[in-house]
Amino acid sequence: MARCRLCTSNDDQALIEYLAEKLWDSRMGDFEIATPWADAGAFWQAKFREMAVSAKLTLRG
């Protein structure tokens, strides 16, 4: 059985970065040419990190 990354993570910054990248990737399916997370730019990376923090707080309750 796989362990829950959210429950077992002891590195919040790494968890936020992981969530932000996965959220970004989930939106790239809507575009003909997907932009990799590394090329998203500082503005979009900051916005998706903010969403990742909100997601983490919501899921942890």
PDBQT receptor file of N, H, CA, C and O in Angstrom, charges set to zero:
ATOM      1  N   MET A   1       0.846  -1.181   0.000  1.00  0.00    +0.000 N 
ATOM      2  CA  MET A   1       0.000   0.000   0.000  1.00  0.00    +0.000 C 
ATOM      3  C   MET A   1       0.891   1.244   0.000  1.00  0.00    +0.000 C 
ATOM      4  O   MET A   1       1.854   1.325   0.762  1.00  0.00    +0.000 OA
ATOM      5  N   ALA A   2       0.567   2.194  -0.846  1.00  0.00    +0.000 N 
ATOM      6  H   ALA A   2      -0.215   2.128  -1.465  1.00  0.00    +0.000 HD
ATOM      7  CA  ALA A   2       1.340   3.432  -0.935  1.00  0.00    +0.000 C 
ATOM      8  C   ALA A   2       1.047   4.329   0.260  1.00  0.00    +0.000 C 
ATOM      9  O   ALA A   2      -0.073   4.382   0.769  1.00  0.00    +0.000 OA
ATOM     10  N   ARG A   3       2.082   5.025   0.685  1.00  0.00    +0.000 N 
ATOM     11  H   ARG A   3       2.991   4.982   0.271  1.00  0.00    +0.000 HD
ATOM     12  CA  ARG A   3       1.909   5.963   1.804  1.00  0.00    +0.000 C 
ATOM     13  C   ARG A   3       1.426   7.309   1.279  1.00  0.00    +0.000 C 
ATOM     14  O   ARG A   3       1.765   7.710   0.166  1.00  0.00    +0.000 OA
ATOM     15  N   CYS A   4       0.650   7.986   2.073  1.00  0.00    +0.000 N 
ATOM     16  H   CYS A   4       0.375   7.660   2.977  1.00  0.00    +0.000 HD
ATOM     17  CA  CYS A   4       0.111   9.291   1.707  1.00  0.00    +0.000 C 
ATOM     18  C   CYS A   4       1.206  10.350   1.810  1.00  0.00    +0.000 C 
ATOM     19  O   CYS A   4       1.741  10.596   2.890  1.00  0.00    +0.000 OA
ATOM     20  N   ARG A   5       1.533  10.970   0.686  1.00  0.00    +0.000 N 
ATOM     21  H   ARG A   5       1.098  10.770  -0.192  1.00  0.00    +0.000 HD
ATOM     22  CA  ARG A   5       2.575  11.999   0.670  1.00  0.00    +0.000 C 
ATOM     23  C   ARG A   5       2.191  13.178   1.568  1.00  0.00    +0.000 C 
ATOM     24  O   ARG A   5       3.048  13.739   2.251  1.00  0.00    +0.000 OA
ATOM     25  N   LEU A   6       0.934  13.548   1.571  1.00  0.00    +0.000 N 
ATOM     26  H   LEU A   6       0.237  13.093   1.016  1.00  0.00    +0.000 HD
ATOM     27  CA  LEU A   6       0.465  14.666   2.387  1.00  0.00    +0.000 C 
ATOM     28  C   LEU A   6       0.623  14.369   3.873  1.00  0.00    +0.000 C 
ATOM     29  O   LEU A   6       1.031  15.235   4.647  1.00  0.00    +0.000 OA
ATOM     30  N   CYS A   7       0.301  13.152   4.262  1.00  0.00    +0.000 N 
ATOM     31  H   CYS A   7      -0.030  12.449   3.633  1.00  0.00    +0.000 HD
ATOM     32  CA  CYS A   7       0.340  12.769   5.675  1.00  0.00    +0.000 C 
ATOM     33  C   CYS A   7       1.749  12.509   6.193  1.00  0.00    +0.000 C 
ATOM     34  O   CYS A   7       2.032  12.739   7.369  1.00  0.00    +0.000 OA
ATOM     35  N   THR A   8       2.625  12.035   5.330  1.00  0.00    +0.000 N 
ATOM     36  H   THR A   8       2.395  11.848   4.375  1.00  0.00    +0.000 HD
ATOM     37  CA  THR A   8       3.949  11.608   5.782  1.00  0.00    +0.000 C 
ATOM     38  C   THR A   8       5.058  12.614   5.499  1.00  0.00    +0.000 C 
ATOM     39  O   THR A   8       6.189  12.417   5.943  1.00  0.00    +0.000 OA
ATOM     40  N   SER A   9       4.764  13.672   4.781  1.00  0.00    +0.000 N 
ATOM     41  H   SER A   9       3.845  13.832   4.420  1.00  0.00    +0.000 HD
ATOM     42  CA  SER A   9       5.801  14.645   4.434  1.00  0.00    +0.000 C 
ATOM     43  C   SER A   9       6.271  15.406   5.670  1.00  0.00    +0.000 C 
ATOM     44  O   SER A   9       5.460  15.869   6.472  1.00  0.00    +0.000 OA
ATOM     45  N   ASN A  10       7.584  15.530   5.811  1.00  0.00    +0.000 N 
ATOM     46  H   ASN A  10       8.242  15.154   5.159  1.00  0.00    +0.000 HD
ATOM     47  CA  ASN A  10       8.140  16.343   6.896  1.00  0.00    +0.000 C 
ATOM     48  C   ASN A  10       8.870  17.560   6.333  1.00  0.00    +0.000 C 
ATOM     49  O   ASN A  10       9.565  18.268   7.063  1.00  0.00    +0.000 OA
ATOM     50  N   ASP A  11       8.709  17.798   5.033  1.00  0.00    +0.000 N 
ATOM     51  H   ASP A  11       8.145  17.224   4.440  1.00  0.00    +0.000 HD
ATOM     52  CA  ASP A  11       9.325  18.945   4.357  1.00  0.00    +0.000 C 
ATOM     53  C   ASP A  11       8.219  19.701   3.629  1.00  0.00    +0.000 C 
ATOM     54  O   ASP A  11       7.892  19.394   2.483  1.00  0.00    +0.000 OA
ATOM     55  N   ASP A  12       7.645  20.699   4.313  1.00  0.00    +0.000 N 
ATOM     56  H   ASP A  12       7.910  20.948   5.244  1.00  0.00    +0.000 HD
ATOM     57  CA  ASP A  12       6.514  21.437   3.742  1.00  0.00    +0.000 C 
ATOM     58  C   ASP A  12       6.865  22.140   2.437  1.00  0.00    +0.000 C 
ATOM     59  O   ASP A  12       6.045  22.178   1.520  1.00  0.00    +0.000 OA
ATOM     60  N   GLN A  13       8.064  22.694   2.339  1.00  0.00    +0.000 N 
ATOM     61  H   GLN A  13       8.730  22.664   3.084  1.00  0.00    +0.000 HD
ATOM     62  CA  GLN A  13       8.454  23.400   1.114  1.00  0.00    +0.000 C 
ATOM     63  C   GLN A  13       8.499  22.440  -0.071  1.00  0.00    +0.000 C 
ATOM     64  O   GLN A  13       8.038  22.777  -1.162  1.00  0.00    +0.000 OA
ATOM     65  N   ALA A  14       9.046  21.257   0.136  1.00  0.00    +0.000 N 
ATOM     66  H   ALA A  14       9.420  20.983   1.022  1.00  0.00    +0.000 HD
ATOM     67  CA  ALA A  14       9.099  20.264  -0.940  1.00  0.00    +0.000 C 
ATOM     68  C   ALA A  14       7.694  19.804  -1.314  1.00  0.00    +0.000 C 
ATOM     69  O   ALA A  14       7.401  19.592  -2.491  1.00  0.00    +0.000 OA
ATOM     70  N   LEU A  15       6.829  19.650  -0.322  1.00  0.00    +0.000 N 
ATOM     71  H   LEU A  15       7.067  19.822   0.634  1.00  0.00    +0.000 HD
ATOM     72  CA  LEU A  15       5.449  19.255  -0.583  1.00  0.00    +0.000 C 
ATOM     73  C   LEU A  15       4.732  20.328  -1.391  1.00  0.00    +0.000 C 
ATOM     74  O   LEU A  15       4.025  20.013  -2.349  1.00  0.00    +0.000 OA
ATOM     75  N   ILE A  16       4.905  21.588  -1.018  1.00  0.00    +0.000 N 
ATOM     76  H   ILE A  16       5.479  21.845  -0.240  1.00  0.00    +0.000 HD
ATOM     77  CA  ILE A  16       4.279  22.697  -1.741  1.00  0.00    +0.000 C 
ATOM     78  C   ILE A  16       4.775  22.733  -3.177  1.00  0.00    +0.000 C 
ATOM     79  O   ILE A  16       3.983  22.909  -4.102  1.00  0.00    +0.000 OA
ATOM     80  N   GLU A  17       6.068  22.569  -3.369  1.00  0.00    +0.000 N 
ATOM     81  H   GLU A  17       6.711  22.426  -2.617  1.00  0.00    +0.000 HD
ATOM     82  CA  GLU A  17       6.634  22.584  -4.721  1.00  0.00    +0.000 C 
ATOM     83  C   GLU A  17       6.071  21.434  -5.553  1.00  0.00    +0.000 C 
ATOM     84  O   GLU A  17       5.734  21.618  -6.722  1.00  0.00    +0.000 OA
ATOM     85  N   TYR A  18       5.970  20.261  -4.955  1.00  0.00    +0.000 N 
ATOM     86  H   TYR A  18       6.243  20.112  -4.005  1.00  0.00    +0.000 HD
ATOM     87  CA  TYR A  18       5.411  19.091  -5.640  1.00  0.00    +0.000 C 
ATOM     88  C   TYR A  18       3.951  19.351  -6.034  1.00  0.00    +0.000 C 
ATOM     89  O   TYR A  18       3.561  19.115  -7.177  1.00  0.00    +0.000 OA
ATOM     90  N   LEU A  19       3.155  19.836  -5.083  1.00  0.00    +0.000 N 
ATOM     91  H   LEU A  19       3.473  20.028  -4.155  1.00  0.00    +0.000 HD
ATOM     92  CA  LEU A  19       1.747  20.112  -5.370  1.00  0.00    +0.000 C 
ATOM     93  C   LEU A  19       1.589  21.181  -6.444  1.00  0.00    +0.000 C 
ATOM     94  O   LEU A  19       0.753  21.045  -7.338  1.00  0.00    +0.000 OA
ATOM     95  N   ALA A  20       2.385  22.243  -6.361  1.00  0.00    +0.000 N 
ATOM     96  H   ALA A  20       3.064  22.354  -5.635  1.00  0.00    +0.000 HD
ATOM     97  CA  ALA A  20       2.305  23.326  -7.344  1.00  0.00    +0.000 C 
ATOM     98  C   ALA A  20       2.611  22.801  -8.746  1.00  0.00    +0.000 C 
ATOM     99  O   ALA A  20       1.913  23.126  -9.706  1.00  0.00    +0.000 OA
ATOM    100  N   GLU A  21       3.654  21.994  -8.851  1.00  0.00    +0.000 N 
ATOM    101  H   GLU A  21       4.221  21.730  -8.071  1.00  0.00    +0.000 HD
ATOM    102  CA  GLU A  21       4.015  21.441 -10.163  1.00  0.00    +0.000 C 
ATOM    103  C   GLU A  21       2.916  20.532 -10.701  1.00  0.00    +0.000 C 
ATOM    104  O   GLU A  21       2.600  20.580 -11.890  1.00  0.00    +0.000 OA
ATOM    105  N   LYS A  22       2.334  19.709  -9.840  1.00  0.00    +0.000 N 
ATOM    106  H   LYS A  22       2.590  19.670  -8.875  1.00  0.00    +0.000 HD
ATOM    107  CA  LYS A  22       1.265  18.810 -10.285  1.00  0.00    +0.000 C 
ATOM    108  C   LYS A  22       0.010  19.596 -10.678  1.00  0.00    +0.000 C 
ATOM    109  O   LYS A  22      -0.666  19.241 -11.643  1.00  0.00    +0.000 OA
ATOM    110  N   LEU A  23      -0.302  20.658  -9.936  1.00  0.00    +0.000 N 
ATOM    111  H   LEU A  23       0.247  20.947  -9.152  1.00  0.00    +0.000 HD
ATOM    112  CA  LEU A  23      -1.429  21.513 -10.312  1.00  0.00    +0.000 C 
ATOM    113  C   LEU A  23      -1.171  22.166 -11.668  1.00  0.00    +0.000 C 
ATOM    114  O   LEU A  23      -2.061  22.215 -12.516  1.00  0.00    +0.000 OA
ATOM    115  N   TRP A  24       0.044  22.663 -11.870  1.00  0.00    +0.000 N 
ATOM    116  H   TRP A  24       0.767  22.623 -11.181  1.00  0.00    +0.000 HD
ATOM    117  CA  TRP A  24       0.430  23.270 -13.148  1.00  0.00    +0.000 C 
ATOM    118  C   TRP A  24       0.267  22.245 -14.280  1.00  0.00    +0.000 C 
ATOM    119  O   TRP A  24      -0.349  22.525 -15.309  1.00  0.00    +0.000 OA
ATOM    120  N   ASP A  25       0.828  21.067 -14.066  1.00  0.00    +0.000 N 
ATOM    121  H   ASP A  25       1.328  20.839 -13.230  1.00  0.00    +0.000 HD
ATOM    122  CA  ASP A  25       0.759  20.021 -15.089  1.00  0.00    +0.000 C 
ATOM    123  C   ASP A  25      -0.689  19.662 -15.422  1.00  0.00    +0.000 C 
ATOM    124  O   ASP A  25      -1.007  19.359 -16.572  1.00  0.00    +0.000 OA
ATOM    125  N   SER A  26      -1.560  19.696 -14.422  1.00  0.00    +0.000 N 
ATOM    126  H   SER A  26      -1.302  19.942 -13.488  1.00  0.00    +0.000 HD
ATOM    127  CA  SER A  26      -2.964  19.349 -14.654  1.00  0.00    +0.000 C 
ATOM    128  C   SER A  26      -3.644  20.363 -15.569  1.00  0.00    +0.000 C 
ATOM    129  O   SER A  26      -4.601  20.017 -16.262  1.00  0.00    +0.000 OA
ATOM    130  N   ARG A  27      -3.174  21.596 -15.584  1.00  0.00    +0.000 N 
ATOM    131  H   ARG A  27      -2.397  21.877 -15.021  1.00  0.00    +0.000 HD
ATOM    132  CA  ARG A  27      -3.754  22.631 -16.437  1.00  0.00    +0.000 C 
ATOM    133  C   ARG A  27      -3.171  22.601 -17.844  1.00  0.00    +0.000 C 
ATOM    134  O   ARG A  27      -3.792  23.116 -18.775  1.00  0.00    +0.000 OA
ATOM    135  N   MET A  28      -2.018  22.021 -18.015  1.00  0.00    +0.000 N 
ATOM    136  H   MET A  28      -1.514  21.603 -17.260  1.00  0.00    +0.000 HD
ATOM    137  CA  MET A  28      -1.348  22.034 -19.312  1.00  0.00    +0.000 C 
ATOM    138  C   MET A  28      -2.039  21.154 -20.346  1.00  0.00    +0.000 C 
ATOM    139  O   MET A  28      -1.786  21.303 -21.541  1.00  0.00    +0.000 OA
ATOM    140  N   GLY A  29      -2.892  20.255 -19.918  1.00  0.00    +0.000 N 
ATOM    141  H   GLY A  29      -3.097  20.134 -18.947  1.00  0.00    +0.000 HD
ATOM    142  CA  GLY A  29      -3.642  19.434 -20.855  1.00  0.00    +0.000 C 
ATOM    143  C   GLY A  29      -4.591  20.245 -21.723  1.00  0.00    +0.000 C 
ATOM    144  O   GLY A  29      -5.046  19.767 -22.762  1.00  0.00    +0.000 OA
ATOM    145  N   ASP A  30      -4.894  21.469 -21.304  1.00  0.00    +0.000 N 
ATOM    146  H   ASP A  30      -4.524  21.857 -20.460  1.00  0.00    +0.000 HD
ATOM    147  CA  ASP A  30      -5.805  22.339 -22.043  1.00  0.00    +0.000 C 
ATOM    148  C   ASP A  30      -5.127  23.071 -23.193  1.00  0.00    +0.000 C 
ATOM    149  O   ASP A  30      -5.796  23.745 -23.977  1.00  0.00    +0.000 OA
ATOM    150  N   PHE A  31      -3.809  22.946 -23.302  1.00  0.00    +0.000 N 
ATOM    151  H   PHE A  31      -3.266  22.398 -22.665  1.00  0.00    +0.000 HD
ATOM    152  CA  PHE A  31      -3.054  23.687 -24.308  1.00  0.00    +0.000 C 
ATOM    153  C   PHE A  31      -2.417  22.738 -25.318  1.00  0.00    +0.000 C 
ATOM    154  O   PHE A  31      -2.039  21.616 -24.980  1.00  0.00    +0.000 OA
ATOM    155  N   GLU A  32      -2.305  23.203 -26.563  1.00  0.00    +0.000 N 
ATOM    156  H   GLU A  32      -2.612  24.115 -26.838  1.00  0.00    +0.000 HD
ATOM    157  CA  GLU A  32      -1.692  22.380 -27.604  1.00  0.00    +0.000 C 
ATOM    158  C   GLU A  32      -0.230  22.095 -27.288  1.00  0.00    +0.000 C 
ATOM    159  O   GLU A  32       0.245  20.973 -27.460  1.00  0.00    +0.000 OA
ATOM    160  N   ILE A  33       0.477  23.119 -26.825  1.00  0.00    +0.000 N 
ATOM    161  H   ILE A  33       0.091  24.031 -26.685  1.00  0.00    +0.000 HD
ATOM    162  CA  ILE A  33       1.883  22.963 -26.452  1.00  0.00    +0.000 C 
ATOM    163  C   ILE A  33       2.000  23.241 -24.954  1.00  0.00    +0.000 C 
ATOM    164  O   ILE A  33       1.810  24.371 -24.505  1.00  0.00    +0.000 OA
ATOM    165  N   ALA A  34       2.310  22.210 -24.198  1.00  0.00    +0.000 N 
ATOM    166  H   ALA A  34       2.464  21.292 -24.563  1.00  0.00    +0.000 HD
ATOM    167  CA  ALA A  34       2.420  22.344 -22.740  1.00  0.00    +0.000 C 
ATOM    168  C   ALA A  34       3.734  23.022 -22.366  1.00  0.00    +0.000 C 
ATOM    169  O   ALA A  34       4.781  22.735 -22.945  1.00  0.00    +0.000 OA
ATOM    170  N   THR A  35       3.663  23.921 -21.395  1.00  0.00    +0.000 N 
ATOM    171  H   THR A  35       2.812  24.154 -20.925  1.00  0.00    +0.000 HD
ATOM    172  CA  THR A  35       4.854  24.581 -20.866  1.00  0.00    +0.000 C 
ATOM    173  C   THR A  35       5.313  23.822 -19.632  1.00  0.00    +0.000 C 
ATOM    174  O   THR A  35       4.528  23.634 -18.702  1.00  0.00    +0.000 OA
ATOM    175  N   PRO A  36       6.567  23.381 -19.604  1.00  0.00    +0.000 N 
ATOM    176  CA  PRO A  36       7.071  22.688 -18.418  1.00  0.00    +0.000 C 
ATOM    177  C   PRO A  36       7.078  23.618 -17.202  1.00  0.00    +0.000 C 
ATOM    178  O   PRO A  36       7.216  24.833 -17.347  1.00  0.00    +0.000 OA
ATOM    179  N   TRP A  37       6.931  23.053 -16.023  1.00  0.00    +0.000 N 
ATOM    180  H   TRP A  37       6.819  22.066 -15.905  1.00  0.00    +0.000 HD
ATOM    181  CA  TRP A  37       6.941  23.810 -14.779  1.00  0.00    +0.000 C 
ATOM    182  C   TRP A  37       8.184  24.693 -14.672  1.00  0.00    +0.000 C 
ATOM    183  O   TRP A  37       8.090  25.845 -14.247  1.00  0.00    +0.000 OA
ATOM    184  N   ALA A  38       9.325  24.171 -15.046  1.00  0.00    +0.000 N 
ATOM    185  H   ALA A  38       9.401  23.235 -15.391  1.00  0.00    +0.000 HD
ATOM    186  CA  ALA A  38      10.580  24.925 -14.947  1.00  0.00    +0.000 C 
ATOM    187  C   ALA A  38      10.560  26.184 -15.813  1.00  0.00    +0.000 C 
ATOM    188  O   ALA A  38      11.290  27.136 -15.538  1.00  0.00    +0.000 OA
ATOM    189  N   ASP A  39       9.731  26.193 -16.856  1.00  0.00    +0.000 N 
ATOM    190  H   ASP A  39       9.138  25.419 -17.079  1.00  0.00    +0.000 HD
ATOM    191  CA  ASP A  39       9.644  27.340 -17.764  1.00  0.00    +0.000 C 
ATOM    192  C   ASP A  39       8.403  28.192 -17.525  1.00  0.00    +0.000 C 
ATOM    193  O   ASP A  39       8.108  29.086 -18.318  1.00  0.00    +0.000 OA
ATOM    194  N   ALA A  40       7.680  27.931 -16.453  1.00  0.00    +0.000 N 
ATOM    195  H   ALA A  40       7.919  27.204 -15.808  1.00  0.00    +0.000 HD
ATOM    196  CA  ALA A  40       6.420  28.634 -16.196  1.00  0.00    +0.000 C 
ATOM    197  C   ALA A  40       6.627  30.109 -15.871  1.00  0.00    +0.000 C 
ATOM    198  O   ALA A  40       5.730  30.923 -16.094  1.00  0.00    +0.000 OA
ATOM    199  N   GLY A  41       7.777  30.454 -15.358  1.00  0.00    +0.000 N 
ATOM    200  H   GLY A  41       8.506  29.793 -15.177  1.00  0.00    +0.000 HD
ATOM    201  CA  GLY A  41       8.042  31.840 -14.985  1.00  0.00    +0.000 C 
ATOM    202  C   GLY A  41       7.697  32.101 -13.530  1.00  0.00    +0.000 C 
ATOM    203  O   GLY A  41       6.862  31.417 -12.937  1.00  0.00    +0.000 OA
ATOM    204  N   ALA A  42       8.350  33.093 -12.974  1.00  0.00    +0.000 N 
ATOM    205  H   ALA A  42       9.028  33.648 -13.456  1.00  0.00    +0.000 HD
ATOM    206  CA  ALA A  42       8.217  33.393 -11.547  1.00  0.00    +0.000 C 
ATOM    207  C   ALA A  42       6.777  33.736 -11.148  1.00  0.00    +0.000 C 
ATOM    208  O   ALA A  42       6.306  33.303 -10.096  1.00  0.00    +0.000 OA
ATOM    209  N   PHE A  43       6.083  34.507 -11.979  1.00  0.00    +0.000 N 
ATOM    210  H   PHE A  43       6.465  34.858 -12.834  1.00  0.00    +0.000 HD
ATOM    211  CA  PHE A  43       4.715  34.911 -11.651  1.00  0.00    +0.000 C 
ATOM    212  C   PHE A  43       3.809  33.687 -11.497  1.00  0.00    +0.000 C 
ATOM    213  O   PHE A  43       3.136  33.531 -10.478  1.00  0.00    +0.000 OA
ATOM    214  N   TRP A  44       3.796  32.819 -12.517  1.00  0.00    +0.000 N 
ATOM    215  H   TRP A  44       4.343  32.945 -13.345  1.00  0.00    +0.000 HD
ATOM    216  CA  TRP A  44       2.912  31.656 -12.483  1.00  0.00    +0.000 C 
ATOM    217  C   TRP A  44       3.340  30.649 -11.436  1.00  0.00    +0.000 C 
ATOM    218  O   TRP A  44       2.491  30.012 -10.812  1.00  0.00    +0.000 OA
ATOM    219  N   GLN A  45       4.628  30.492 -11.233  1.00  0.00    +0.000 N 
ATOM    220  H   GLN A  45       5.317  31.009 -11.740  1.00  0.00    +0.000 HD
ATOM    221  CA  GLN A  45       5.078  29.577 -10.185  1.00  0.00    +0.000 C 
ATOM    222  C   GLN A  45       4.612  30.066  -8.814  1.00  0.00    +0.000 C 
ATOM    223  O   GLN A  45       4.186  29.263  -7.984  1.00  0.00    +0.000 OA
ATOM    224  N   ALA A  46       4.689  31.372  -8.571  1.00  0.00    +0.000 N 
ATOM    225  H   ALA A  46       5.035  32.025  -9.246  1.00  0.00    +0.000 HD
ATOM    226  CA  ALA A  46       4.232  31.925  -7.292  1.00  0.00    +0.000 C 
ATOM    227  C   ALA A  46       2.731  31.704  -7.110  1.00  0.00    +0.000 C 
ATOM    228  O   ALA A  46       2.282  31.331  -6.027  1.00  0.00    +0.000 OA
ATOM    229  N   LYS A  47       1.959  31.935  -8.172  1.00  0.00    +0.000 N 
ATOM    230  H   LYS A  47       2.325  32.239  -9.052  1.00  0.00    +0.000 HD
ATOM    231  CA  LYS A  47       0.503  31.749  -8.084  1.00  0.00    +0.000 C 
ATOM    232  C   LYS A  47       0.136  30.292  -7.812  1.00  0.00    +0.000 C 
ATOM    233  O   LYS A  47      -0.762  30.011  -7.018  1.00  0.00    +0.000 OA
ATOM    234  N   PHE A  48       0.828  29.375  -8.467  1.00  0.00    +0.000 N 
ATOM    235  H   PHE A  48       1.557  29.603  -9.112  1.00  0.00    +0.000 HD
ATOM    236  CA  PHE A  48       0.514  27.960  -8.268  1.00  0.00    +0.000 C 
ATOM    237  C   PHE A  48       1.015  27.469  -6.915  1.00  0.00    +0.000 C 
ATOM    238  O   PHE A  48       0.433  26.545  -6.346  1.00  0.00    +0.000 OA
ATOM    239  N   ARG A  49       2.065  28.059  -6.396  1.00  0.00    +0.000 N 
ATOM    240  H   ARG A  49       2.537  28.809  -6.858  1.00  0.00    +0.000 HD
ATOM    241  CA  ARG A  49       2.495  27.722  -5.030  1.00  0.00    +0.000 C 
ATOM    242  C   ARG A  49       1.447  28.190  -4.027  1.00  0.00    +0.000 C 
ATOM    243  O   ARG A  49       1.177  27.495  -3.047  1.00  0.00    +0.000 OA
ATOM    244  N   GLU A  50       0.848  29.366  -4.262  1.00  0.00    +0.000 N 
ATOM    245  H   GLU A  50       1.067  29.930  -5.058  1.00  0.00    +0.000 HD
ATOM    246  CA  GLU A  50      -0.229  29.848  -3.390  1.00  0.00    +0.000 C 
ATOM    247  C   GLU A  50      -1.406  28.872  -3.411  1.00  0.00    +0.000 C 
ATOM    248  O   GLU A  50      -1.983  28.567  -2.368  1.00  0.00    +0.000 OA
ATOM    249  N   MET A  51      -1.756  28.388  -4.594  1.00  0.00    +0.000 N 
ATOM    250  H   MET A  51      -1.287  28.636  -5.442  1.00  0.00    +0.000 HD
ATOM    251  CA  MET A  51      -2.842  27.402  -4.684  1.00  0.00    +0.000 C 
ATOM    252  C   MET A  51      -2.465  26.109  -3.974  1.00  0.00    +0.000 C 
ATOM    253  O   MET A  51      -3.312  25.471  -3.348  1.00  0.00    +0.000 OA
ATOM    254  N   ALA A  52      -1.206  25.723  -4.067  1.00  0.00    +0.000 N 
ATOM    255  H   ALA A  52      -0.518  26.241  -4.575  1.00  0.00    +0.000 HD
ATOM    256  CA  ALA A  52      -0.745  24.498  -3.406  1.00  0.00    +0.000 C 
ATOM    257  C   ALA A  52      -0.842  24.627  -1.889  1.00  0.00    +0.000 C 
ATOM    258  O   ALA A  52      -1.223  23.675  -1.207  1.00  0.00    +0.000 OA
ATOM    259  N   VAL A  53      -0.501  25.795  -1.361  1.00  0.00    +0.000 N 
ATOM    260  H   VAL A  53      -0.192  26.568  -1.915  1.00  0.00    +0.000 HD
ATOM    261  CA  VAL A  53      -0.626  26.026   0.084  1.00  0.00    +0.000 C 
ATOM    262  C   VAL A  53      -2.095  25.902   0.492  1.00  0.00    +0.000 C 
ATOM    263  O   VAL A  53      -2.407  25.266   1.499  1.00  0.00    +0.000 OA
ATOM    264  N   SER A  54      -2.983  26.497  -0.274  1.00  0.00    +0.000 N 
ATOM    265  H   SER A  54      -2.730  27.013  -1.092  1.00  0.00    +0.000 HD
ATOM    266  CA  SER A  54      -4.421  26.402   0.024  1.00  0.00    +0.000 C 
ATOM    267  C   SER A  54      -4.903  24.964  -0.033  1.00  0.00    +0.000 C 
ATOM    268  O   SER A  54      -5.673  24.529   0.824  1.00  0.00    +0.000 OA
ATOM    269  N   ALA A  55      -4.456  24.228  -1.033  1.00  0.00    +0.000 N 
ATOM    270  H   ALA A  55      -3.831  24.581  -1.729  1.00  0.00    +0.000 HD
ATOM    271  CA  ALA A  55      -4.848  22.821  -1.158  1.00  0.00    +0.000 C 
ATOM    272  C   ALA A  55      -4.352  22.019   0.034  1.00  0.00    +0.000 C 
ATOM    273  O   ALA A  55      -5.094  21.212   0.594  1.00  0.00    +0.000 OA
ATOM    274  N   LYS A  56      -3.105  22.236   0.425  1.00  0.00    +0.000 N 
ATOM    275  H   LYS A  56      -2.502  22.892  -0.029  1.00  0.00    +0.000 HD
ATOM    276  CA  LYS A  56      -2.538  21.508   1.566  1.00  0.00    +0.000 C 
ATOM    277  C   LYS A  56      -3.322  21.803   2.839  1.00  0.00    +0.000 C 
ATOM    278  O   LYS A  56      -3.660  20.883   3.584  1.00  0.00    +0.000 OA
ATOM    279  N   LEU A  57      -3.612  23.068   3.093  1.00  0.00    +0.000 N 
ATOM    280  H   LEU A  57      -3.338  23.815   2.488  1.00  0.00    +0.000 HD
ATOM    281  CA  LEU A  57      -4.352  23.444   4.296  1.00  0.00    +0.000 C 
ATOM    282  C   LEU A  57      -5.758  22.851   4.292  1.00  0.00    +0.000 C 
ATOM    283  O   LEU A  57      -6.248  22.399   5.326  1.00  0.00    +0.000 OA
ATOM    284  N   THR A  58      -6.393  22.852   3.145  1.00  0.00    +0.000 N 
ATOM    285  H   THR A  58      -5.994  23.219   2.305  1.00  0.00    +0.000 HD
ATOM    286  CA  THR A  58      -7.736  22.290   3.027  1.00  0.00    +0.000 C 
ATOM    287  C   THR A  58      -7.733  20.788   3.272  1.00  0.00    +0.000 C 
ATOM    288  O   THR A  58      -8.586  20.270   3.993  1.00  0.00    +0.000 OA
ATOM    289  N   LEU A  59      -6.778  20.096   2.676  1.00  0.00    +0.000 N 
ATOM    290  H   LEU A  59      -6.085  20.517   2.090  1.00  0.00    +0.000 HD
ATOM    291  CA  LEU A  59      -6.730  18.638   2.805  1.00  0.00    +0.000 C 
ATOM    292  C   LEU A  59      -6.312  18.178   4.192  1.00  0.00    +0.000 C 
ATOM    293  O   LEU A  59      -6.746  17.124   4.656  1.00  0.00    +0.000 OA
ATOM    294  N   ARG A  60      -5.479  18.957   4.848  1.00  0.00    +0.000 N 
ATOM    295  H   ARG A  60      -5.126  19.813   4.471  1.00  0.00    +0.000 HD
ATOM    296  CA  ARG A  60      -5.051  18.581   6.202  1.00  0.00    +0.000 C 
ATOM    297  C   ARG A  60      -6.101  18.941   7.244  1.00  0.00    +0.000 C 
ATOM    298  O   ARG A  60      -6.099  18.411   8.355  1.00  0.00    +0.000 OA
ATOM    299  N   GLY A  61      -6.996  19.846   6.873  1.00  0.00    +0.000 N 
ATOM    300  H   GLY A  61      -6.998  20.277   5.971  1.00  0.00    +0.000 HD
ATOM    301  CA  GLY A  61      -8.100  20.207   7.752  1.00  0.00    +0.000 C 
ATOM    302  C   GLY A  61      -7.758  21.077   8.857  1.00  0.00    +0.000 C 
ATOM    303  O   GLY A  61      -8.627  21.435   9.652  1.00  0.00    +0.000 OA
TER     304      GLY A  61
